[in-house]
Amino acid sequence: MPTFTRLVRFLAQDGKTYYGDAILPHGVSDIAKSTQARVIQGDIFGTHDVTDQIAEIHTLLAPLSSRDVGSVRCLGLNYAKHAKESNLPLPTHPILFHKPPTALSSPHAPIPVPLPAQLPGLDYECELVAIIGRRALNVPPADALAHVLGYAVGNDVSHREWQRRGGGQWALGKCFDGWAPWGPGIVRGEAPWGPGIVRGEALGLGAGGRGLRIGTRVNGEVRQRGETGDMVFGVAELVSRLSQGTTLMPGDVVFTGTPEGVAMGMDPQRWLQDGDVVEVDLEGVGTCTNRVEFVKEKAKL
């Protein structure tokens, strides 16, 4: 019974929503460019079958349905160069905060900016996203990757002024609805990279290698271009540490931090504006493309 390589959730041309294994054109690695997928039946976290049924993709959705998502954990200052541009020391322990599941959105959905956040400070953060596939509690780093379903790319959209107003609690500037677009699918384990990448420098189980390329473009201009080898805590160490005394469940989503190049670190600072198109990409996974949309309706308080 085959398992998936590149998991997508999508609205098909027949009007139904499926999980599927993306079919990519020869030489293409960006899941966002897939137009077909083999339909998956069964439990994506357990026993499932990649069938021979091929469906036409109309719209890529968030890789997991809301009923399949548990928590959304996020890491701050987890790239050495980003910590430097923030004028902050390297963390000795992972800096953890949470986003609500309502922050998650699809790889092509607009980024809605409510009226309270329509002031200078709106920022982008491209991030490698790890998805837990097996229950994990007190796991050592050497076993941690066996609990990871796969990897995606996401944008930890942030508002620096609202972070400041949070009294040290970053979540206030990061938790608005739709402020975590992710996808465009979930690449399983070592599928596009090989064991030397996933188990080596790229995801933090060694020292020195460049890792996977990751970046952000705003209106076509490169803003971030980093490598996951700059992570302070790699995925294996993060999963291990997060599982100490706290059970990680299938469907838990972990945003693992951003490289240098955020608007906050620029001089002058170039905040996101209404109508900006933000693309975040991860080597071997693909691209999420989202337009910033200032909400016109007044908030009902």
N, C-alpha and C positions, 0 to 999 in steps of 0.2 A: 504494500500500500504506500504509494509515493507521498512525500510531504512537500510543502511549498518551499520555494526558493525566495520569491519576492511577493510577499503578501500585499494585496490591495483590497480595499472595500470600495465598491463603486455602484453607481446607478447605471444600469445597462440600457441599451437601446429599446429593450422590451418593457421598460418601465419598472423593473424589479431591481432590488438591491441585493448584491451578492458579495461574499468573500471570494477572492480568486487568486491565482498565481499568475502574475503579469507575464505577458508574452512581449518581449522586446525585439525590435528589428535588429538585424545583425550589426554588431559594432556599436550598439547604443547601450548605455548603462543607466541613463536617467529614466526612472520609473514614470516620471511625469509625461513621457513621450509614448507610453504604451496605449494602444487602442483596442487591444484584446486581452482576455485573460481566461485561463482554464478554471471553471467553477469548482470551488471547494465545498465539500459536504462533510459535516461532522464538527467536532470541537477543535478549534484552531489551537487551543492550549493542550490538547490531548490527542485522542484518536481522530484522525480526519483523512480524507481521501481527496487528492487532486484528480478530478474526473477528466474524461476526454471531451466533456461539453465545453465548447468555446463560446463566450459571450462577448459582444461588442461593447466597449466602454463608452458611455455617454459622458459621465462626470466622475472624477475621482473624489471620494469622500475621505474623511478622517480615517486612518488605517484601522482603528478599533471603534466599534459602536459604543455609545454611552453606557450601555448595560455591561459591556465587557471591560470598561476602564475602572480601576480601583482608585488609587491615589495618584496625584501628580506631584512628585518631589522634584526640587530644583536645587542646583548647586551654584554658589556664588564664588567669584574670584578663583576659579579652578584652572585658569591658564596663567602661567607665570608672567607673560608679557601684558596681559590684561590687568593683573594686579599692579604691575609697574605703572601703566598709564593712569591707573586710578589713584596712584600715590599711596598705596596700601601695602602692608607686608604680606608675604606669602602665608597663607593659612597653615597652621599646624594640624588642624582638624577640618574636615569638610564643613563648609558653611551652608547649612541646609535651610530652605524655606519651602513652603507649599503653595501651589496654585490650586484653585478649585477646578474640578472637571469641566465646569462651564466655560473655562478659559480656552479649552481645546477647540480647535476648528479645523476645517479641511485645508488641503494644500493650495487651494485657489480661492478661498473665501475672502471677502473684504475684512480689513481690520477695523472694527467699529470703535470710534473714539467718542465717548459720551461728553456732554458739555463740561463737566467738572475737569476733564483732562485736556480740554482744548486750550492749553496754554503752553509756553515753551517748556521743553523737557522730554518730549516723546522720542524714544530711542528704540533701536533694534539690537538683537543679540542672536546670531546664528549659533546653533548648538547641536551636537550629536545627542540623540535621544536613545536611551536603552529601555527596552520593554521587558519586564519580568515575565517569564514563561512558566516557571515552576516555583512552588512555595519555597521560601528561603528564610531560615532562622539560624543565626550564629554560624554562618558558613565561612570557611577560610578563603582567602583570596585565590588559592590554587583551584578551588572548586566553584568559584563564583560564576564564571562564564557559563557553566552548565545550567544555570538557572535563568539565563537570559534568552528570551525568545528570538530577539533580533534587534536591529538598529534602524533608526529613521533620522531625519533632520527636522529641526523645529526652530521657531523664532520666539524667544522669550521677550515679547514686547514689553517695554518698561517705560515708566514715567519718572524721571529723576526727581522732579519737584515733589511728587506725591510720595516717593520713597523717603525724601527728606522729612516730609510732614509726618511720616509714620513713627517718629521717635525711635528710630533704629530698627523697626520692623519693616523689612523691604516689601512685604507682600502687599501693602496698601497701594504701591505703585505698579504692581504687576498682575493684579487679580481681576481686572475688568473682563467682561465677557468677550470671548474671541481673541484674547491676547496671547494665545499660544497655538498659532497654526502649525501643523506638523504633517509629515508624510514624506514624499508622496505615496510611500508604501513602507513596509517593514522587510528589510533584508535579513534573511535568516543566517545566523552564525557567520561562517567563514565564506559564504557563497561567492561574493565578488572579489575577495581579497586574498584568500588562502590563509593557512594556519600561521604563517610567519607574520602576518599583519595583525589579525585579531588577537593572537596570543602573544604578540611581541610588543614593540614600542608603541604602535598606534593606539592601543587601548590601555597602555600603562602597565604592562607586565615586564617592562625592561627599561633600559635607559638609552637615550641618544637618538633613536631613529626619528625620521620626519613624521611618520604617522600618515593619517588621511588628510587630504586637503579639504578645508572647510571655509566658507566665506559668505559675504553679503554684498549685494549690489543694490543701489538705490537709483531708480530711473536710469539704469544701465551703467552707472558709475561704481567702480569697485570701492567699497568702504572697508570691508574686512577681508583678509586673505591670510589664513593661518593654517596650522597643522595640529592634529590631535596629539602629536608627540610632545606638545608644550603643556599638556595637562599636568597639574600638580598631583592629582589623584586620578589614576586611570579607572576604567570601568570595573575591572575586577576588584580593585581595592575599594571603590565606592560601594559596590554591591555588598561586599563583605562588611564594611563598616556600617552601612545602613541596616544590615540584618542583625546586628548585635543587640539582642534583647527586643527587637521589633520585627515582627514577621512581615516579609514582603510577599505579596500574593500575585498570582497570575493576573496580568492586566495592569499592574502598577507601572507607571510611566516615570522615567527619570531623565530630566533635562540636565546635562552634565557640565554646563558652563560654556562661556564664550571666549573666543580669542580677542586680541587687541583690535582696535579700530572702531569702537563704538563712538557715537556722536558726542557723548559726554567727555571723551578724552581728546577731542579735536580742539584746535585753537585757530579761528573761533569755532564754537560748538555749532554743529549743523543739524538741528533737530528735524525730525520727520514732520512733513506738512500734509495738509489735506490733499488727496490726489496722488501722493507719491506711490510708486510701485516698488515694493521691496521683494527681492529674491534672495533666499538663503539656500545654499547648496552644500552637499556632502559627497565626496568622491565615492563612487560605487553605489550610491543610493539615488540621488537626483536632486530636484529643485522644488521648492515651494515658492509660489509667486502670489503676492497678496497686495492689494491696493488699500491705502489708508483712506478711510471714509469718516469724516466728521459727522456725527449724528446731529440732525437738525432739530429733532423733537426735544422739547424741554423735559428734564427729568421730573418724574412724579414723586415728590418727597412727602 
